[in-house]
């Protein structure tokens, strides 16, 4: 293969990589807090976050609940549990992507 054809591959990676950055979801933010309320029917939790107040989080079909790096069911969440919540902003409402049980 000639040198003139080899440079096309790196250029394609740069062009494709630049284009995909515009389509990526918003930045993820993480908060540590304590669960104040669990609504199993609505699949919502309220998390008290120091210096931020209460975050009302509605779970989606893709929200994961983790304990020791393993996925656990939603009903593992209960009040007074310490959690780390990773969220993305969708409109004015934060949407949880991952809730990790800390204790």
N, C-alpha and C positions, 0 to 999 in steps of 0.2 A: 504494500500500500504506500502510496506516495505521501510526502509531508503535507502537501496541499489538501489532502483528504482527511488527514489525522486531526487537524485543528478544528474541524467541524464539530466533533463530539464535545469538546470542552465548551465551545460556544453554545451548543444546544443546551447543555446543563445550566449554563448561566441564564439563558433566556427563559427556560422552563422554570428554574428556581425563582427568578424575579417575578414571574407571573403568578406563581402559587402563593406568594406572600400576601398578595392583595385579597385572596380568597380565604385565608386562614381565619379562624374564629378569634374573638377578642381575647385579650390577655386574661389569664387565670389569676385570681387573687386567693390567698389562703388566710384563714382566721382560726385562732384557737379560742374555745369557749366551752360553756356548759349548757347542756340541753335543759331548757326551761319547760317545754311543753311538746308533746308528741300527739299528733292527730292522725291515727292510723287510717281512718276512712278517707281523708283528704290527701293522705301521704305527704303531710307537712310536719316540719319541726320548727320550733322557735329556739334559737341559740343565743344565750347571753354572752356577748363578746366585750371584754374589758375595753373601755375607752371608745367603743363603737355603739353600744346599746344592744337592743334585741334585733336579731336578723330572723325574718320569717322566710323559710325556705320550702318551696314546693318541689317535691321530687319529680323527676321525669322517668321515663322507661330506661334511660341510660345512666341514671345516677347510681353509683356504686357505694355500698356500705362495706368498709373493710375493718378487719381486726387481725393484727399480726400478719399483714399483707395478704390475707385470705378474704374472699368475699363472704359476707354473712347476710342473713335476711333483714328486711326493714324492721321486723319486730324485735331485733336485737337492740334497737334504740329505746332508751327510757330516760326519764328525767334524772337530773343530777349527774349524768355521765359526761365526762370530759371528752371533747371531740376536736378534731382539726377538720375544717370544712374548706374545700376548694370550690370556688364559684366563678362563673362567667356572668357578665352583665348582659341581660337580654331585655332591652327596653330600660325601664326603671327598676326592674326586679332582678335581684341576683338569683341565678339558677345553679344549684349545687351539682357538681360533676362527681365529686368524691367526698364522702364523710368517713373519717377514720376514727375509730374508737381508741382513745389513748390509755385507758385503764382497763 
